[in-house]
Amino acid sequence: MKPGRLATIALAVVFLPMVVPAHAATIQIVMENLVISPAEATAKVGDTIEWVNKDVFAHTATARGGDFDVMLPPKKSATFVLKKAGTVEYYCRYHPNMKATLKVEP
Ligand SMILES: [Cu+2]
């Protein structure tokens, strides 16, 4: 087998799960040095958001509309399954400058 073909197969294995529509995805959002990244993420209803707190202090992912309020202890991660579509602005209750947007598609 040529190396080029092997690379193609490897790419297919990596990207195939992303194009299967019925497959709910997990989207990882990192909190590090008081910054949420990506600050703007897009997901679909049924997807799981996993926030990863890499800081040594606690954060929260608190939706302004009250859709979710996820506690993130230092060096821990937590998940939330998206239940409804819409654009959600969320922030950290302890560090209100930490803000991000989540666009949830139906
Ligand atoms: Cu915080």
Backbone and ligand atoms as CSV (ligand in chain L), in Angstrom:
chain,resi,resn,atom,element,x,y,z
A,1,MET,N,N,0.846,-1.199,0.000
A,1,MET,CA,C,0.000,0.000,0.000
A,1,MET,C,C,0.881,1.249,0.000
A,2,LYS,N,N,0.508,2.218,-0.799
A,2,LYS,CA,C,1.289,3.468,-0.859
A,2,LYS,C,C,1.024,4.315,0.397
A,3,PRO,N,N,2.017,5.038,0.815
A,3,PRO,CA,C,1.831,5.884,2.017
A,3,PRO,C,C,0.677,6.876,1.847
A,4,GLY,N,N,0.477,7.374,0.645
A,4,GLY,CA,C,-0.596,8.338,0.392
A,4,GLY,C,C,-1.960,7.762,0.697
A,5,ARG,N,N,-2.147,6.488,0.301
A,5,ARG,CA,C,-3.429,5.831,0.547
A,5,ARG,C,C,-3.664,5.631,2.042
A,6,LEU,N,N,-2.602,5.293,2.726
A,6,LEU,CA,C,-2.696,5.087,4.175
A,6,LEU,C,C,-3.157,6.380,4.863
A,7,ALA,N,N,-2.595,7.510,4.398
A,7,ALA,CA,C,-2.973,8.809,4.970
A,7,ALA,C,C,-4.445,9.099,4.711
A,8,THR,N,N,-4.911,8.722,3.513
A,8,THR,CA,C,-6.324,8.946,3.177
A,8,THR,C,C,-7.226,8.147,4.112
A,9,ILE,N,N,-6.841,6.906,4.356
A,9,ILE,CA,C,-7.635,6.062,5.250
A,9,ILE,C,C,-7.616,6.644,6.666
A,10,ALA,N,N,-6.466,7.088,7.088
A,10,ALA,CA,C,-6.341,7.667,8.425
A,10,ALA,C,C,-7.245,8.891,8.558
A,11,LEU,N,N,-7.278,9.729,7.530
A,11,LEU,CA,C,-8.127,10.920,7.554
A,11,LEU,C,C,-9.596,10.518,7.612
A,12,ALA,N,N,-9.965,9.501,6.860
A,12,ALA,CA,C,-11.356,9.049,6.845
A,12,ALA,C,C,-11.770,8.568,8.228
A,13,VAL,N,N,-10.882,7.875,8.893
A,13,VAL,CA,C,-11.189,7.355,10.229
A,13,VAL,C,C,-11.395,8.516,11.201
A,14,VAL,N,N,-10.611,9.564,11.029
A,14,VAL,CA,C,-10.703,10.717,11.927
A,14,VAL,C,C,-11.965,11.530,11.651
A,15,PHE,N,N,-12.284,11.730,10.367
A,15,PHE,CA,C,-13.362,12.662,10.045
A,15,PHE,C,C,-14.735,12.006,9.859
A,16,LEU,N,N,-14.768,10.727,9.644
A,16,LEU,CA,C,-16.044,10.060,9.413
A,16,LEU,C,C,-17.067,10.301,10.525
A,17,PRO,N,N,-16.673,10.182,11.788
A,17,PRO,CA,C,-17.675,10.398,12.849
A,17,PRO,C,C,-18.301,11.784,12.808
A,18,MET,N,N,-17.600,12.760,12.234
A,18,MET,CA,C,-18.122,14.128,12.209
A,18,MET,C,C,-19.221,14.320,11.163
A,19,VAL,N,N,-19.222,13.485,10.131
A,19,VAL,CA,C,-20.195,13.699,9.059
A,19,VAL,C,C,-21.423,12.806,9.207
A,20,VAL,N,N,-21.429,11.957,10.205
A,20,VAL,CA,C,-22.608,11.117,10.446
A,20,VAL,C,C,-23.618,11.945,11.239
A,21,PRO,N,N,-24.736,12.315,10.602
A,21,PRO,CA,C,-25.632,13.298,11.228
A,21,PRO,C,C,-26.322,12.791,12.486
A,22,ALA,N,N,-26.656,11.489,12.535
A,22,ALA,CA,C,-27.406,10.983,13.681
A,22,ALA,C,C,-26.534,10.858,14.926
A,23,HIS,N,N,-25.237,10.986,14.722
A,23,HIS,CA,C,-24.310,10.773,15.824
A,23,HIS,C,C,-24.143,12.055,16.633
A,24,ALA,N,N,-24.588,12.038,17.871
A,24,ALA,CA,C,-24.422,13.207,18.722
A,24,ALA,C,C,-22.961,13.399,19.049
A,25,ALA,N,N,-22.532,14.622,19.009
A,25,ALA,CA,C,-21.121,14.926,19.216
A,25,ALA,C,C,-20.867,15.443,20.624
A,26,THR,N,N,-19.619,15.392,21.004
A,26,THR,CA,C,-19.187,16.038,22.238
A,26,THR,C,C,-18.261,17.185,21.863
A,27,ILE,N,N,-18.622,18.352,22.289
A,27,ILE,CA,C,-17.815,19.534,21.965
A,27,ILE,C,C,-17.068,19.968,23.217
A,28,GLN,N,N,-15.770,20.054,23.062
A,28,GLN,CA,C,-14.944,20.396,24.213
A,28,GLN,C,C,-14.627,21.896,24.225
A,29,ILE,N,N,-14.857,22.508,25.362
A,29,ILE,CA,C,-14.562,23.931,25.537
A,29,ILE,C,C,-13.637,24.058,26.742
A,30,VAL,N,N,-12.526,24.741,26.529
A,30,VAL,CA,C,-11.485,24.796,27.565
A,30,VAL,C,C,-11.524,26.135,28.292
A,31,MET,N,N,-11.384,26.058,29.610
A,31,MET,CA,C,-11.235,27.266,30.421
A,31,MET,C,C,-9.825,27.265,30.979
A,32,GLU,N,N,-9.053,28.241,30.549
A,32,GLU,CA,C,-7.652,28.289,30.967
A,32,GLU,C,C,-7.215,29.739,31.063
A,33,ASN,N,N,-6.518,30.076,32.138
A,33,ASN,CA,C,-6.050,31.452,32.370
A,33,ASN,C,C,-7.193,32.465,32.259
A,34,LEU,N,N,-8.329,32.093,32.830
A,34,LEU,CA,C,-9.510,32.963,32.868
A,34,LEU,C,C,-10.080,33.279,31.486
A,35,VAL,N,N,-9.843,32.382,30.542
A,35,VAL,CA,C,-10.382,32.575,29.195
A,35,VAL,C,C,-11.124,31.311,28.787
A,36,ILE,N,N,-12.303,31.518,28.198
A,36,ILE,CA,C,-13.076,30.401,27.658
A,36,ILE,C,C,-12.760,30.295,26.175
A,37,SER,N,N,-12.343,29.123,25.747
A,37,SER,CA,C,-12.041,29.010,24.327
A,37,SER,C,C,-12.507,27.672,23.745
A,38,PRO,N,N,-13.165,27.663,22.591
A,38,PRO,CA,C,-13.480,28.866,21.818
A,38,PRO,C,C,-14.565,29.704,22.486
A,39,ALA,N,N,-14.484,31.002,22.307
A,39,ALA,CA,C,-15.463,31.912,22.898
A,39,ALA,C,C,-16.806,31.787,22.188
A,40,GLU,N,N,-16.766,31.268,20.979
A,40,GLU,CA,C,-18.018,31.059,20.251
A,40,GLU,C,C,-17.998,29.658,19.663
A,41,ALA,N,N,-18.931,28.835,20.103
A,41,ALA,CA,C,-18.993,27.458,19.630
A,41,ALA,C,C,-20.376,27.176,19.066
A,42,THR,N,N,-20.427,26.287,18.122
A,42,THR,CA,C,-21.695,25.886,17.519
A,42,THR,C,C,-21.922,24.405,17.780
A,43,ALA,N,N,-23.142,24.071,18.165
A,43,ALA,CA,C,-23.471,22.679,18.456
A,43,ALA,C,C,-24.906,22.421,18.042
A,44,LYS,N,N,-25.335,21.200,18.196
A,44,LYS,CA,C,-26.704,20.827,17.864
A,44,LYS,C,C,-27.399,20.272,19.106
A,45,VAL,N,N,-28.721,20.354,19.095
A,45,VAL,CA,C,-29.497,19.763,20.184
A,45,VAL,C,C,-29.143,18.281,20.274
A,46,GLY,N,N,-28.873,17.803,21.445
A,46,GLY,CA,C,-28.475,16.416,21.640
A,46,GLY,C,C,-26.971,16.260,21.823
A,47,ASP,N,N,-26.238,17.272,21.394
A,47,ASP,CA,C,-24.786,17.236,21.578
A,47,ASP,C,C,-24.441,17.460,23.051
A,48,THR,N,N,-23.266,17.003,23.415
A,48,THR,CA,C,-22.776,17.207,24.770
A,48,THR,C,C,-21.683,18.271,24.755
A,49,ILE,N,N,-21.805,19.219,25.643
A,49,ILE,CA,C,-20.724,20.182,25.812
A,49,ILE,C,C,-19.888,19.713,26.998
A,50,GLU,N,N,-18.606,19.630,26.782
A,50,GLU,CA,C,-17.716,19.281,27.877
A,50,GLU,C,C,-16.797,20.467,28.146
A,51,TRP,N,N,-16.964,21.067,29.306
A,51,TRP,CA,C,-16.072,22.157,29.696
A,51,TRP,C,C,-14.913,21.564,30.484
A,52,VAL,N,N,-13.719,21.978,30.130
A,52,VAL,CA,C,-12.523,21.496,30.814
A,52,VAL,C,C,-11.863,22.682,31.502
A,53,ASN,N,N,-11.815,22.607,32.822
A,53,ASN,CA,C,-11.192,23.690,33.591
A,53,ASN,C,C,-9.727,23.346,33.848
A,54,LYS,N,N,-8.838,24.070,33.202
A,54,LYS,CA,C,-7.404,23.810,33.387
A,54,LYS,C,C,-6.789,24.739,34.432
A,55,ASP,N,N,-7.609,25.585,35.011
A,55,ASP,CA,C,-7.098,26.517,36.009
A,55,ASP,C,C,-7.069,25.868,37.390
A,56,VAL,N,N,-6.385,26.538,38.320
A,56,VAL,CA,C,-6.277,26.004,39.681
A,56,VAL,C,C,-7.368,26.574,40.589
A,57,PHE,N,N,-8.325,27.299,39.985
A,57,PHE,CA,C,-9.471,27.758,40.761
A,57,PHE,C,C,-10.751,27.388,40.035
A,58,ALA,N,N,-11.850,27.451,40.768
A,58,ALA,CA,C,-13.124,26.987,40.223
A,58,ALA,C,C,-13.721,27.982,39.239
A,59,HIS,N,N,-14.441,27.449,38.275
A,59,HIS,CA,C,-15.216,28.259,37.347
A,59,HIS,C,C,-16.628,27.693,37.279
A,60,THR,N,N,-17.501,28.460,36.646
A,60,THR,CA,C,-18.823,27.920,36.319
A,60,THR,C,C,-19.107,28.257,34.864
A,61,ALA,N,N,-19.977,27.496,34.273
A,61,ALA,CA,C,-20.535,27.841,32.963
A,61,ALA,C,C,-22.005,28.110,33.243
A,62,THR,N,N,-22.331,29.387,33.361
A,62,THR,CA,C,-23.668,29.796,33.783
A,62,THR,C,C,-24.379,30.513,32.649
A,63,ALA,N,N,-25.452,29.919,32.173
A,63,ALA,CA,C,-26.198,30.523,31.067
A,63,ALA,C,C,-27.008,31.706,31.578
A,64,ARG,N,N,-26.990,32.817,30.833
A,64,ARG,CA,C,-27.749,34.003,31.245
A,64,ARG,C,C,-29.238,33.727,31.304
A,65,GLY,N,N,-29.718,32.878,30.411
A,65,GLY,CA,C,-31.153,32.559,30.389
A,65,GLY,C,C,-31.529,31.472,31.373
A,66,GLY,N,N,-30.560,30.923,32.108
A,66,GLY,CA,C,-30.854,29.883,33.082
A,66,GLY,C,C,-30.929,28.475,32.512
A,67,ASP,N,N,-30.483,28.310,31.267
A,67,ASP,CA,C,-30.532,26.979,30.654
A,67,ASP,C,C,-29.630,25.974,31.360
A,68,PHE,N,N,-28.491,26.459,31.799
A,68,PHE,CA,C,-27.584,25.572,32.539
A,68,PHE,C,C,-26.721,26.385,33.497
A,69,ASP,N,N,-26.242,25.701,34.527
A,69,ASP,CA,C,-25.337,26.319,35.493
A,69,ASP,C,C,-24.413,25.194,35.952
A,70,VAL,N,N,-23.298,25.084,35.250
A,70,VAL,CA,C,-22.409,23.944,35.456
A,70,VAL,C,C,-21.219,24.365,36.308
A,71,MET,N,N,-20.990,23.608,37.368
A,71,MET,CA,C,-19.869,23.889,38.278
A,71,MET,C,C,-18.614,23.190,37.781
A,72,LEU,N,N,-17.509,23.928,37.748
A,72,LEU,CA,C,-16.242,23.339,37.291
A,72,LEU,C,C,-15.148,23.532,38.341
A,73,PRO,N,N,-14.978,22.531,39.198
A,73,PRO,CA,C,-13.922,22.619,40.207
A,73,PRO,C,C,-12.544,22.710,39.524
A,74,PRO,N,N,-11.528,23.159,40.261
A,74,PRO,CA,C,-10.190,23.273,39.668
A,74,PRO,C,C,-9.739,21.962,39.040
A,75,LYS,N,N,-9.175,22.053,37.850
A,75,LYS,CA,C,-8.592,20.897,37.151
A,75,LYS,C,C,-9.595,19.786,36.877
A,76,LYS,N,N,-10.888,20.159,36.795
A,76,LYS,CA,C,-11.905,19.142,36.517
A,76,LYS,C,C,-12.680,19.535,35.263
A,77,SER,N,N,-13.435,18.577,34.767
A,77,SER,CA,C,-14.308,18.878,33.643
A,77,SER,C,C,-15.719,18.448,34.000
A,78,ALA,N,N,-16.686,19.003,33.267
A,78,ALA,CA,C,-18.085,18.650,33.490
A,78,ALA,C,C,-18.811,18.753,32.164
A,79,THR,N,N,-19.906,18.024,32.058
A,79,THR,CA,C,-20.632,17.994,30.786
A,79,THR,C,C,-22.077,18.435,30.967
A,80,PHE,N,N,-22.656,18.830,29.845
A,80,PHE,CA,C,-24.071,19.195,29.802
A,80,PHE,C,C,-24.607,18.821,28.428
A,81,VAL,N,N,-25.747,18.138,28.394
A,81,VAL,CA,C,-26.355,17.756,27.114
A,81,VAL,C,C,-27.346,18.849,26.706
A,82,LEU,N,N,-27.156,19.373,25.502
A,82,LEU,CA,C,-28.001,20.474,25.022
A,82,LEU,C,C,-29.404,19.970,24.709
A,83,LYS,N,N,-30.388,20.674,25.254
A,83,LYS,CA,C,-31.761,20.207,25.113
A,83,LYS,C,C,-32.600,21.086,24.203
A,84,LYS,N,N,-32.179,22.337,23.994
A,84,LYS,CA,C,-32.996,23.176,23.116
A,84,LYS,C,C,-32.138,24.114,22.272
A,85,ALA,N,N,-32.711,24.459,21.129
A,85,ALA,CA,C,-31.977,25.295,20.179
A,85,ALA,C,C,-32.011,26.761,20.599
A,86,GLY,N,N,-31.050,27.503,20.080
A,86,GLY,CA,C,-31.001,28.931,20.372
A,86,GLY,C,C,-29.573,29.360,20.665
A,87,THR,N,N,-29.398,30.665,20.775
A,87,THR,CA,C,-28.076,31.187,21.112
A,87,THR,C,C,-28.022,31.457,22.607
A,88,VAL,N,N,-27.062,30.836,23.254
A,88,VAL,CA,C,-26.940,30.952,24.707
A,88,VAL,C,C,-25.667,31.710,25.060
A,89,GLU,N,N,-25.841,32.790,25.792
A,89,GLU,CA,C,-24.680,33.500,26.331
A,89,GLU,C,C,-24.441,32.942,27.724
A,90,TYR,N,N,-23.186,32.608,28.002
A,90,TYR,CA,C,-22.900,32.131,29.348
A,90,TYR,C,C,-21.613,32.756,29.862
A,91,TYR,N,N,-21.440,32.662,31.160
A,91,TYR,CA,C,-20.296,33.314,31.807
A,91,TYR,C,C,-19.910,32.517,33.049
A,92,CYS,N,N,-18.849,32.960,33.689
A,92,CYS,CA,C,-18.429,32.349,34.956
A,92,CYS,C,C,-18.908,33.262,36.083
A,93,ARG,N,N,-19.600,32.673,37.045
A,93,ARG,CA,C,-20.134,33.470,38.161
A,93,ARG,C,C,-19.026,34.102,39.001
A,94,TYR,N,N,-17.879,33.427,39.085
A,94,TYR,CA,C,-16.785,33.954,39.906
A,94,TYR,C,C,-15.940,34.976,39.158
A,95,HIS,N,N,-15.913,34.859,37.861
A,95,HIS,CA,C,-15.114,35.763,37.026
A,95,HIS,C,C,-15.993,36.233,35.872
A,96,PRO,N,N,-16.817,37.255,36.130
A,96,PRO,CA,C,-17.818,37.675,35.123
A,96,PRO,C,C,-17.206,38.141,33.800
A,97,ASN,N,N,-15.897,38.385,33.784
A,97,ASN,CA,C,-15.266,38.739,32.515
A,97,ASN,C,C,-15.116,37.537,31.594
A,98,MET,N,N,-15.251,36.357,32.161
A,98,MET,CA,C,-15.193,35.153,31.334
A,98,MET,C,C,-16.560,34.956,30.692
A,99,LYS,N,N,-16.609,35.211,29.395
A,99,LYS,CA,C,-17.884,35.124,28.691
A,99,LYS,C,C,-17.710,34.318,27.412
A,100,ALA,N,N,-18.775,33.669,27.006
A,100,ALA,CA,C,-18.736,32.919,25.746
A,100,ALA,C,C,-20.156,32.744,25.226
A,101,THR,N,N,-20.233,32.357,23.984
A,101,THR,CA,C,-21.516,32.155,23.326
A,101,THR,C,C,-21.588,30.746,22.757
A,102,LEU,N,N,-22.743,30.171,22.905
A,102,LEU,CA,C,-22.993,28.828,22.389
A,102,LEU,C,C,-24.184,28.916,21.426
A,103,LYS,N,N,-23.944,28.557,20.179
A,103,LYS,CA,C,-25.044,28.557,19.208
A,103,LYS,C,C,-25.525,27.135,19.048
A,104,VAL,N,N,-26.761,26.897,19.459
A,104,VAL,CA,C,-27.318,25.551,19.414
A,104,VAL,C,C,-28.322,25.470,18.271
A,105,GLU,N,N,-27.993,24.635,17.300
A,105,GLU,CA,C,-28.877,24.452,16.146
A,105,GLU,C,C,-29.835,23.294,16.415
A,106,PRO,N,N,-31.021,23.368,15.830
A,106,PRO,CA,C,-32.009,22.306,16.076
A,106,PRO,C,C,-31.557,20.934,15.549
L,1,CU,CU,CU,-14.212,31.523,36.771
